[in-house]
Amino acid sequence: MRVRLVFVRHGLSSFNEKGLVQGRTDYSYLTEKGYEQALKSGEALSGINFDKIYSSPLKRAAETAKTIQKNLKGENNIIYDKNLLEVDLGSWSGLTINEIKNKYPEEYLLWKNDPENLNLESIHNSTYQPIKELYEQANDFIKKILKVNLEKEEANILVIGHNAILRCLILLLIGRPKKGFRKIKLDNASPDLIACS
């Protein structure tokens, strides 16, 4: 079995444009430039026959997926998967980086230098580790993908998601190198290919 995964981060969103942290909120939407980026990605990917298309259900990713899908061959429906949701940054969502630096200086330093050990407080007054939880989510997604495609000799799968979840997926597939989270850069609507057996 050989599975080719093509990862695409959503196109430029309204929060990207304003410099706001998005996290798991669904208030951010695809901008005109974001739609253009998604169309170009669809054109670039039009020569590949995808067996499945998966997307985060958040608007900015879902709209990117629908726009890309228009250029693809076949009748693939988009499968919206909660395991592709973006990292949950709680009260940071909707803030600028400067606001986070000023309001949460210690946590922000940890986020920049050692994000896997960042602890945030949830709305239920309990603490959680957003990146560690995101790795678990990414692991669940990979296991599901491999299980679903176990019987196939080859499969091409398109995955549309968000910056942090896609980083976690890529890092898991390459052996999760230490401190790798900050070493990957994913541009809006730019396809990245990983093959796994």
NUFI-817613 format. One record per residue: residue number from 0; chain; x, y, z of N, C-alpha, C, O in turn. Coordinates in nm, 2 decimals. Atoms other than C-alpha are relative to their C-alpha. Example, Ala and Ser with C-alpha at 12.3 -4.5 7.8 and 13.67 -1.06 7.14 Angstrom:
% residues 2
0,A,0.09,-0.12,0.00,1.23,-0.45,0.78,0.09,0.12,0.00,0.19,0.12,0.07
1,A,-0.09,-0.11,0.00,1.37,-0.11,0.71,-0.08,0.11,0.08,-0.03,0.22,0.09
END
This chain:
% residues 197
0,A,0.08,-0.12,0.00,0.00,0.00,0.00,0.09,0.12,0.00,0.18,0.13,0.08
1,A,-0.07,-0.13,0.00,0.13,0.35,-0.09,-0.11,0.11,0.00,-0.20,0.11,-0.09
2,A,0.10,-0.11,-0.01,-0.07,0.65,0.02,0.08,0.13,-0.02,0.18,0.16,0.05
3,A,-0.05,-0.14,0.02,0.01,1.00,-0.11,-0.09,0.10,0.06,-0.21,0.10,0.02
4,A,0.08,-0.10,-0.06,-0.11,1.28,0.10,0.04,0.13,-0.05,0.16,0.17,-0.04
5,A,-0.02,-0.14,0.04,-0.14,1.63,-0.04,-0.07,0.09,0.11,-0.19,0.09,0.12
6,A,0.05,-0.09,-0.10,-0.18,1.89,0.24,-0.01,0.14,-0.06,0.09,0.19,-0.12
7,A,0.02,-0.14,0.04,-0.32,2.23,0.17,-0.05,0.08,0.11,-0.16,0.05,0.17
8,A,0.05,-0.10,-0.10,-0.35,2.51,0.42,-0.11,0.08,-0.06,-0.10,0.11,-0.18
9,A,0.11,-0.09,0.05,-0.67,2.72,0.38,0.06,0.13,-0.06,0.17,0.17,-0.03
10,A,-0.04,-0.12,0.06,-0.65,3.03,0.17,0.00,0.12,0.10,-0.04,0.10,0.21
11,A,-0.01,-0.12,-0.08,-0.59,3.38,0.31,-0.14,0.03,0.06,-0.24,0.04,-0.01
12,A,0.12,-0.02,-0.07,-0.86,3.44,0.57,-0.01,0.15,0.05,0.09,0.22,0.05
13,A,0.02,-0.14,-0.05,-1.01,3.76,0.72,0.09,0.02,0.12,0.14,0.13,0.14
14,A,-0.09,-0.01,-0.12,-0.82,3.69,1.05,0.14,0.01,-0.04,0.22,0.09,0.02
15,A,-0.14,-0.01,0.05,-0.49,3.63,0.86,0.02,0.15,-0.04,0.13,0.20,-0.01
16,A,-0.01,-0.14,0.06,-0.55,3.97,0.68,0.02,0.10,0.11,0.09,0.20,0.10
17,A,0.00,-0.10,-0.12,-0.61,4.15,1.02,0.11,-0.03,0.10,0.13,0.05,0.19
18,A,-0.11,0.04,-0.10,-0.32,3.97,1.20,-0.06,-0.05,0.13,0.00,-0.03,0.23
19,A,0.06,0.05,-0.12,-0.55,3.80,1.44,0.02,-0.15,0.01,0.02,-0.22,-0.09
20,A,-0.02,0.14,-0.02,-0.50,3.46,1.60,-0.14,-0.07,-0.02,-0.24,-0.02,0.03
21,A,0.13,0.07,0.03,-0.77,3.22,1.47,-0.04,-0.11,0.09,-0.15,-0.12,0.15
22,A,0.03,0.12,-0.08,-0.74,2.90,1.66,-0.12,-0.07,-0.05,-0.14,-0.09,-0.17
23,A,0.12,0.09,0.04,-1.06,2.69,1.66,-0.12,0.08,-0.03,-0.23,0.02,-0.06
24,A,0.12,-0.08,0.03,-1.30,2.98,1.62,-0.04,-0.01,-0.14,0.04,-0.03,-0.23
25,A,0.05,0.01,0.14,-1.52,2.99,1.31,-0.05,0.13,-0.04,-0.15,0.14,-0.12
26,A,0.05,-0.14,0.04,-1.56,3.37,1.28,0.08,0.05,-0.12,0.04,0.14,-0.19
27,A,-0.09,-0.04,0.11,-1.28,3.39,1.02,-0.05,-0.06,-0.13,-0.09,-0.18,-0.13
28,A,0.05,0.06,0.13,-1.38,3.35,0.65,0.11,0.03,-0.11,0.20,0.11,-0.09
29,A,-0.09,-0.02,0.11,-1.20,3.33,0.32,-0.01,0.13,-0.07,-0.12,0.18,-0.09
30,A,0.01,-0.13,0.07,-1.11,3.66,0.16,0.01,-0.02,-0.15,0.02,-0.13,-0.20
31,A,0.00,0.01,0.15,-1.12,3.74,-0.21,0.14,-0.06,-0.04,0.14,-0.14,-0.13
32,A,-0.13,0.06,0.04,-0.74,3.67,-0.23,0.01,-0.14,0.04,0.07,-0.22,-0.03
33,A,0.00,0.14,-0.04,-0.80,3.35,-0.04,-0.07,-0.09,-0.10,-0.02,-0.20,-0.12
34,A,0.07,0.08,0.10,-1.05,3.23,-0.30,0.09,-0.01,-0.13,0.10,-0.12,-0.19
35,A,-0.10,0.01,0.12,-0.79,3.32,-0.58,0.11,-0.10,0.03,0.14,-0.18,-0.06
36,A,-0.11,0.10,-0.04,-0.52,3.12,-0.39,-0.06,-0.14,-0.02,0.01,-0.23,-0.07
37,A,0.06,0.14,0.00,-0.76,2.82,-0.36,-0.02,-0.04,-0.15,0.00,-0.16,-0.18
38,A,0.01,0.03,0.14,-0.84,2.84,-0.73,0.13,-0.04,-0.07,0.13,-0.14,-0.15
39,A,-0.13,0.03,0.05,-0.47,2.84,-0.82,0.04,-0.14,0.05,0.10,-0.21,-0.03
40,A,-0.03,0.13,-0.06,-0.42,2.54,-0.59,-0.07,-0.11,-0.08,-0.02,-0.21,-0.11
41,A,0.08,0.10,0.07,-0.70,2.36,-0.76,0.05,-0.02,-0.14,0.05,-0.14,-0.19
42,A,-0.06,0.01,0.13,-0.55,2.43,-1.10,0.13,-0.08,0.00,0.15,-0.17,-0.08
43,A,-0.13,0.07,-0.02,-0.21,2.31,-0.98,-0.02,-0.15,0.02,0.06,-0.24,-0.01
44,A,0.03,0.13,-0.04,-0.37,1.99,-0.85,-0.09,-0.08,-0.10,-0.12,-0.20,-0.07
45,A,0.10,0.06,0.09,-0.60,1.92,-1.14,0.05,-0.12,-0.08,-0.04,-0.20,-0.12
46,A,-0.04,0.12,0.07,-0.38,1.65,-1.29,0.01,-0.12,0.08,0.04,-0.23,0.04
47,A,-0.01,0.11,-0.09,-0.40,1.43,-0.99,-0.14,-0.06,0.02,-0.24,0.02,0.05
48,A,0.12,0.06,-0.04,-0.68,1.18,-0.94,-0.01,-0.03,0.15,0.07,-0.12,0.19
49,A,0.01,0.02,-0.14,-0.78,1.20,-0.58,-0.10,-0.10,0.04,-0.21,-0.10,-0.02
50,A,0.10,0.10,-0.05,-0.94,0.90,-0.41,-0.09,0.06,0.10,-0.21,0.02,0.11
51,A,0.08,-0.06,-0.11,-1.06,1.11,-0.12,0.04,0.14,0.02,0.16,0.18,0.00
52,A,-0.03,-0.14,-0.04,-1.08,1.47,-0.01,-0.05,0.02,0.14,-0.17,0.00,0.17
53,A,0.04,-0.03,-0.14,-1.08,1.56,0.36,0.02,0.14,0.03,0.12,0.20,-0.03
54,A,-0.01,-0.14,-0.04,-1.13,1.90,0.51,-0.04,0.02,0.14,-0.13,-0.05,0.19
55,A,0.05,-0.05,-0.13,-1.16,2.07,0.84,-0.14,0.06,-0.03,-0.16,0.12,-0.14
56,A,0.13,-0.06,0.02,-1.52,2.18,0.89,-0.01,0.15,0.02,-0.11,0.21,-0.01
57,A,0.00,-0.14,-0.02,-1.42,2.53,0.98,-0.01,0.08,-0.14,0.04,0.03,-0.24
58,A,0.04,-0.06,0.12,-1.55,2.78,0.72,0.12,0.03,-0.10,0.11,0.01,-0.22
59,A,-0.11,-0.04,0.09,-1.21,2.90,0.59,0.06,-0.11,-0.07,0.11,-0.10,-0.18
60,A,-0.06,0.12,0.07,-1.09,2.55,0.52,-0.11,-0.06,-0.09,-0.07,-0.11,-0.20
61,A,0.11,0.06,0.08,-1.43,2.42,0.39,-0.02,0.08,-0.13,-0.04,0.02,-0.23
62,A,0.01,-0.08,0.12,-1.45,2.71,0.14,0.12,-0.02,-0.09,0.11,-0.02,-0.21
63,A,-0.12,0.03,0.08,-1.09,2.64,0.03,-0.02,-0.13,-0.07,0.01,-0.15,-0.19
64,A,0.02,0.14,0.06,-1.18,2.27,-0.02,-0.10,0.01,-0.11,-0.08,-0.05,-0.22
65,A,0.11,0.00,0.10,-1.50,2.35,-0.22,0.06,0.07,-0.13,0.03,0.03,-0.24
66,A,-0.06,-0.08,0.11,-1.30,2.60,-0.44,0.10,-0.09,-0.08,0.10,-0.09,-0.20
67,A,-0.10,0.09,0.06,-1.02,2.35,-0.50,-0.07,-0.11,-0.08,-0.03,-0.15,-0.19
68,A,0.08,0.11,0.05,-1.27,2.07,-0.57,-0.05,0.03,-0.14,-0.06,-0.06,-0.23
69,A,0.05,-0.04,0.13,-1.41,2.26,-0.87,0.09,-0.03,-0.12,0.05,-0.06,-0.23
70,A,-0.10,0.03,0.11,-1.09,2.20,-1.07,0.05,-0.14,0.00,0.12,-0.18,-0.09
71,A,-0.05,0.13,0.00,-1.04,1.84,-0.98,-0.09,-0.10,-0.08,-0.20,-0.07,-0.11
72,A,0.07,0.10,0.07,-1.13,1.53,-1.18,-0.09,-0.09,0.09,-0.06,-0.09,0.21
73,A,0.08,0.09,-0.08,-1.40,1.29,-1.06,-0.11,0.07,0.08,-0.12,0.19,0.08
74,A,0.12,-0.05,-0.07,-1.70,1.32,-0.84,0.02,-0.01,0.16,-0.07,-0.04,0.23
75,A,-0.02,0.01,-0.14,-1.53,1.32,-0.50,-0.07,0.10,0.09,-0.06,0.22,0.07
76,A,0.06,-0.09,-0.10,-1.73,1.45,-0.21,0.10,0.04,0.10,0.20,-0.04,0.12
77,A,-0.10,-0.04,-0.11,-1.55,1.64,0.06,-0.05,-0.06,0.13,-0.17,-0.05,0.17
78,A,0.03,0.06,-0.13,-1.54,1.46,0.39,0.05,0.09,0.11,0.17,0.12,0.12
79,A,-0.04,-0.09,-0.11,-1.54,1.70,0.68,0.03,-0.07,0.13,-0.05,-0.15,0.18
80,A,-0.05,0.08,-0.11,-1.34,1.56,0.97,0.05,0.09,0.11,0.13,0.18,0.09
81,A,-0.03,-0.08,-0.12,-1.32,1.71,1.32,0.15,-0.01,0.04,0.20,0.07,0.11
82,A,-0.14,0.02,-0.03,-0.97,1.57,1.35,0.09,0.10,-0.08,0.21,0.11,-0.05
83,A,-0.08,-0.10,0.07,-0.86,1.84,1.11,-0.03,0.14,0.05,0.02,0.24,-0.01
84,A,0.02,-0.14,-0.06,-0.98,2.13,1.33,0.13,0.06,0.04,0.23,-0.02,0.07
85,A,-0.12,-0.07,-0.04,-0.72,2.39,1.41,0.02,-0.01,0.15,-0.07,-0.05,0.23
86,A,-0.04,0.00,-0.14,-0.54,2.41,1.75,-0.10,0.09,0.08,-0.14,0.19,0.03
87,A,0.09,-0.07,-0.08,-0.76,2.52,2.03,0.08,0.10,0.09,0.15,0.05,0.18
88,A,-0.08,-0.09,-0.07,-0.60,2.84,2.16,-0.09,0.09,0.10,-0.05,0.19,0.15
89,A,0.09,-0.06,-0.11,-0.90,2.94,2.39,-0.01,0.15,-0.02,-0.05,0.20,-0.12
90,A,0.02,-0.14,-0.01,-0.90,3.30,2.49,0.10,0.08,-0.09,0.08,0.20,-0.10
91,A,-0.09,-0.07,0.10,-0.61,3.39,2.25,-0.07,0.03,-0.13,-0.03,0.12,-0.20
92,A,0.06,-0.02,0.13,-0.84,3.36,1.95,-0.07,0.13,-0.01,-0.14,0.18,0.08
93,A,0.05,-0.13,0.02,-0.93,3.69,1.81,0.09,0.11,0.04,0.06,0.23,0.02
94,A,-0.10,-0.10,-0.04,-0.63,3.87,1.96,0.11,0.01,-0.10,0.14,-0.08,-0.18
95,A,-0.12,-0.02,0.07,-0.33,4.01,1.79,0.12,-0.06,0.08,0.11,-0.09,0.20
96,A,-0.12,0.05,-0.07,0.02,3.87,1.87,0.04,0.10,0.11,0.08,0.06,0.22
97,A,-0.04,-0.10,-0.10,0.10,4.20,2.05,-0.09,-0.01,0.12,-0.04,0.01,0.24
98,A,0.09,0.01,-0.11,-0.21,4.16,2.26,0.03,-0.12,0.09,0.02,-0.12,0.21
99,A,-0.04,0.12,-0.07,-0.11,3.81,2.35,0.13,0.02,0.08,0.14,-0.02,0.20
100,A,-0.12,-0.03,-0.07,0.24,3.92,2.44,-0.02,0.08,0.12,0.04,0.05,0.23
101,A,0.03,-0.09,-0.12,0.11,4.19,2.67,-0.08,-0.07,0.11,-0.06,-0.05,0.22
102,A,0.10,0.06,-0.10,-0.17,3.99,2.83,0.06,-0.14,0.06,0.03,-0.17,0.18
103,A,-0.05,0.13,-0.05,0.01,3.65,2.86,0.15,-0.02,-0.04,0.19,-0.10,-0.11
104,A,-0.14,0.00,0.04,0.39,3.72,2.84,0.07,-0.13,0.02,0.15,-0.17,-0.07
105,A,-0.07,0.13,-0.03,0.51,3.39,3.00,-0.05,-0.11,-0.10,0.03,-0.18,-0.15
106,A,0.06,0.10,0.09,0.27,3.17,2.80,0.05,0.03,-0.14,0.07,-0.07,-0.22
107,A,-0.04,-0.04,0.14,0.36,3.36,2.48,0.15,-0.05,-0.03,0.17,-0.11,-0.14
108,A,-0.14,0.04,0.02,0.74,3.29,2.53,0.00,-0.15,-0.02,0.08,-0.21,-0.10
109,A,0.00,0.14,0.01,0.66,2.92,2.58,-0.06,-0.04,-0.14,-0.01,-0.13,-0.20
110,A,0.06,0.03,0.13,0.44,2.92,2.27,0.10,0.02,-0.11,0.10,-0.06,-0.21
111,A,-0.10,-0.02,0.10,0.73,3.06,2.06,0.11,-0.10,0.01,0.17,-0.14,-0.09
112,A,-0.13,0.08,-0.02,1.01,2.85,2.21,-0.03,-0.15,0.03,0.06,-0.23,-0.01
113,A,0.02,0.14,-0.03,0.85,2.52,2.33,-0.15,-0.02,0.00,-0.21,-0.06,0.11
114,A,0.14,0.00,0.01,0.49,2.51,2.21,-0.07,-0.13,0.06,-0.18,-0.13,0.10
115,A,0.06,0.13,-0.05,0.44,2.14,2.31,-0.02,0.00,0.15,-0.10,-0.08,0.20
116,A,0.02,0.00,-0.14,0.47,2.23,2.67,-0.08,0.12,0.05,-0.09,0.15,0.17
117,A,0.09,-0.11,-0.03,0.23,2.53,2.66,-0.12,-0.06,0.07,-0.18,-0.15,0.02
118,A,0.12,0.03,-0.07,-0.05,2.50,2.91,-0.09,0.13,0.00,-0.05,0.24,0.02
119,A,0.09,-0.11,0.00,-0.36,2.72,2.87,-0.12,-0.04,0.09,-0.14,-0.16,0.12
120,A,0.12,0.02,-0.08,-0.67,2.76,3.08,-0.12,-0.01,-0.09,-0.15,0.08,-0.17
121,A,0.12,0.01,0.08,-1.00,2.64,2.93,-0.11,0.08,0.07,-0.09,0.14,0.17
122,A,0.12,-0.08,-0.05,-1.34,2.81,2.98,-0.06,-0.07,0.12,-0.13,-0.01,0.19
123,A,0.05,0.08,-0.11,-1.41,2.54,3.24,0.10,0.01,0.12,0.09,-0.07,0.21
124,A,-0.10,-0.02,-0.10,-1.11,2.66,3.45,0.09,-0.12,0.02,0.15,-0.13,0.13
125,A,-0.10,0.11,-0.01,-0.90,2.35,3.38,0.11,0.03,-0.10,0.09,0.11,-0.19
126,A,-0.11,-0.03,0.09,-0.57,2.35,3.21,0.01,-0.11,-0.11,-0.02,-0.23,-0.08
127,A,-0.02,0.10,0.11,-0.49,2.17,2.88,0.13,0.04,-0.08,0.17,0.16,-0.07
128,A,-0.12,-0.02,0.08,-0.19,2.14,2.65,-0.04,0.00,-0.15,-0.05,-0.11,-0.21
129,A,0.06,-0.01,0.14,-0.31,2.26,2.30,0.08,-0.08,-0.10,0.02,-0.15,-0.19
130,A,-0.08,0.07,0.11,-0.02,2.12,2.09,0.00,-0.15,0.03,0.00,-0.23,-0.07
131,A,0.00,0.15,-0.03,0.00,1.78,2.27,-0.14,-0.06,-0.04,-0.14,-0.16,-0.10
132,A,0.13,0.05,0.04,-0.38,1.75,2.22,-0.01,-0.01,-0.16,-0.08,-0.10,-0.21
133,A,0.01,-0.01,0.15,-0.34,1.85,1.85,0.08,-0.12,-0.06,0.04,-0.18,-0.16
134,A,-0.07,0.12,0.05,-0.08,1.57,1.80,-0.08,-0.12,0.01,-0.08,-0.21,-0.07
135,A,0.09,0.11,-0.02,-0.33,1.32,1.94,-0.10,0.00,-0.11,-0.13,-0.11,-0.17
136,A,0.10,-0.01,0.11,-0.59,1.45,1.70,0.06,-0.04,-0.14,0.00,-0.11,-0.21
137,A,-0.07,0.03,0.13,-0.34,1.43,1.41,0.03,-0.15,-0.01,0.01,-0.21,-0.12
138,A,-0.02,0.15,0.00,-0.25,1.07,1.51,-0.12,-0.08,-0.03,-0.12,-0.17,-0.11
139,A,0.13,0.07,0.03,-0.62,0.97,1.51,-0.03,0.01,-0.15,-0.08,-0.08,-0.21
140,A,0.03,-0.02,0.14,-0.66,1.12,1.16,0.09,-0.09,-0.09,0.03,-0.16,-0.18
141,A,-0.09,0.09,0.08,-0.35,0.93,1.02,-0.04,-0.14,0.01,-0.05,-0.21,-0.09
142,A,0.05,0.14,-0.02,-0.47,0.60,1.17,-0.12,-0.03,-0.08,-0.13,-0.13,-0.14
143,A,0.12,0.01,0.07,-0.81,0.65,1.02,0.03,-0.01,-0.15,-0.03,-0.10,-0.22
144,A,-0.03,0.00,0.15,-0.67,0.73,0.67,0.06,-0.13,-0.04,0.02,-0.19,-0.14
145,A,-0.07,0.13,0.04,-0.44,0.43,0.67,-0.09,-0.12,0.01,-0.09,-0.21,-0.08
146,A,0.10,0.11,-0.01,-0.72,0.20,0.79,-0.10,-0.01,-0.11,-0.12,-0.11,-0.17
147,A,0.10,-0.01,0.11,-0.97,0.32,0.53,0.06,-0.04,-0.13,0.00,-0.10,-0.22
148,A,-0.07,0.02,0.13,-0.71,0.28,0.25,0.09,-0.13,0.00,0.17,-0.15,-0.09
149,A,-0.09,0.12,-0.02,-0.55,-0.05,0.38,-0.01,-0.09,-0.12,0.10,-0.15,-0.16
150,A,0.02,0.10,0.11,-0.69,-0.26,0.09,0.05,0.05,-0.13,0.07,-0.03,-0.23
151,A,-0.03,-0.05,0.13,-0.58,-0.03,-0.19,0.15,-0.01,-0.02,0.23,0.00,0.07
152,A,-0.14,0.00,0.03,-0.25,-0.06,-0.37,0.06,0.14,0.01,0.17,0.16,0.05
153,A,-0.05,-0.14,0.00,-0.22,0.31,-0.41,-0.12,0.09,0.03,-0.24,0.06,-0.01
154,A,0.11,-0.10,-0.02,-0.43,0.61,-0.29,0.06,0.14,0.00,0.16,0.16,0.06
155,A,-0.03,-0.14,-0.01,-0.41,0.98,-0.34,-0.10,0.07,0.08,-0.22,0.07,0.05
156,A,0.10,-0.06,-0.10,-0.57,1.18,-0.06,0.04,0.15,0.01,0.15,0.19,0.04
157,A,-0.01,-0.15,-0.01,-0.62,1.56,-0.05,-0.05,0.04,0.14,-0.16,0.00,0.18
158,A,0.03,-0.04,-0.13,-0.62,1.71,0.30,0.00,0.15,0.01,0.11,0.21,-0.01
159,A,0.00,-0.14,-0.01,-0.73,2.07,0.35,-0.02,0.04,0.15,-0.12,0.00,0.21
160,A,0.01,-0.03,-0.14,-0.67,2.21,0.70,0.06,0.14,0.03,0.05,0.23,-0.04
161,A,-0.06,-0.12,-0.06,-0.49,2.47,0.91,0.14,-0.01,0.03,0.20,-0.12,0.03
162,A,-0.14,0.00,-0.03,-0.14,2.57,0.99,0.05,-0.10,0.10,0.13,-0.18,0.07
163,A,-0.05,0.08,-0.11,-0.09,2.40,1.32,-0.03,-0.15,-0.01,0.05,-0.24,0.01
164,A,0.03,0.14,0.02,-0.28,2.07,1.25,0.08,-0.06,-0.11,0.12,-0.17,-0.10
165,A,-0.08,0.05,0.11,-0.10,2.03,0.92,0.14,-0.02,0.04,0.21,-0.12,-0.01
166,A,-0.13,0.01,-0.05,0.23,2.09,1.09,0.01,-0.13,0.08,0.11,-0.21,0.06
167,A,0.00,0.12,-0.08,0.15,1.81,1.34,-0.01,-0.12,-0.09,0.06,-0.22,-0.06
168,A,0.01,0.12,0.09,0.04,1.57,1.06,0.13,-0.03,-0.07,0.18,-0.14,-0.07
169,A,-0.12,0.02,0.07,0.36,1.63,0.87,0.11,-0.05,0.09,0.18,-0.14,0.06
170,A,-0.10,0.04,-0.10,0.58,1.60,1.18,-0.02,-0.15,0.04,0.08,-0.22,0.06
171,A,0.03,0.14,-0.04,0.41,1.27,1.28,0.05,-0.09,-0.11,0.11,-0.20,-0.08
172,A,-0.03,0.08,0.12,0.47,1.13,0.93,0.15,-0.01,-0.02,0.20,-0.10,-0.08
173,A,-0.14,0.00,0.02,0.84,1.22,0.94,0.08,-0.04,0.13,0.20,-0.02,0.14
174,A,-0.07,0.05,-0.12,0.91,1.08,1.29,0.00,0.10,0.11,0.07,0.07,0.21
175,A,0.02,-0.10,-0.11,0.82,1.38,1.50,0.14,0.05,0.06,0.16,0.03,0.18
176,A,-0.13,-0.05,-0.05,1.17,1.54,1.53,-0.02,0.10,0.11,-0.12,0.18,0.11
177,A,0.01,-0.09,-0.12,1.23,1.73,1.85,0.00,0.15,-0.04,0.08,0.19,-0.13
178,A,0.01,-0.15,0.03,1.13,2.10,1.84,-0.03,0.03,-0.15,0.01,0.13,-0.20
179,A,0.02,-0.02,0.15,1.01,2.05,1.48,-0.12,0.09,-0.03,-0.12,0.15,-0.14
180,A,0.12,-0.07,0.03,0.68,2.24,1.52,0.03,0.14,-0.06,-0.04,0.19,-0.15
181,A,-0.03,-0.13,0.05,0.85,2.58,1.47,0.09,0.00,-0.13,0.11,0.11,-0.18
182,A,-0.09,0.01,0.12,1.07,2.46,1.18,-0.08,-0.01,-0.13,-0.02,-0.01,-0.24
183,A,0.08,0.02,0.12,0.78,2.41,0.93,-0.07,0.13,-0.03,-0.14,0.19,0.06
184,A,0.08,-0.12,0.05,0.63,2.70,0.73,-0.10,-0.05,-0.11,-0.06,-0.11,-0.20
185,A,0.11,0.03,0.09,0.30,2.65,0.55,-0.06,0.13,-0.05,-0.13,0.20,0.03
186,A,0.07,-0.11,0.05,0.18,2.92,0.32,-0.15,-0.03,-0.03,-0.19,-0.14,-0.05
187,A,0.14,0.01,0.03,-0.19,2.99,0.26,-0.02,-0.07,-0.14,0.04,-0.02,-0.24
188,A,0.04,0.07,0.12,-0.33,2.75,-0.01,0.12,-0.06,-0.08,0.11,-0.07,-0.20
189,A,-0.11,0.06,0.07,0.01,2.60,-0.09,0.01,-0.15,0.02,0.02,-0.19,0.13
190,A,0.00,0.15,-0.02,0.01,2.22,-0.16,0.14,-0.05,0.04,0.24,-0.01,0.00
191,A,-0.12,0.07,-0.04,0.27,2.00,0.02,-0.03,-0.15,-0.01,-0.14,-0.19,0.04
192,A,0.02,0.15,0.03,0.31,1.63,-0.07,0.08,-0.08,0.10,0.20,-0.06,0.12
193,A,-0.07,0.10,-0.08,0.40,1.34,0.16,-0.05,-0.13,-0.04,-0.17,-0.15,-0.06
194,A,0.03,0.14,0.03,0.41,0.98,0.06,0.03,-0.09,0.11,0.14,-0.08,0.17
195,A,-0.03,0.10,-0.10,0.38,0.70,0.31,-0.05,-0.14,-0.04,-0.14,-0.15,-0.12
196,A,0.03,0.14,0.03,0.37,0.32,0.29,-0.05,-0.07,0.12,-0.08,-0.19,0.11
END
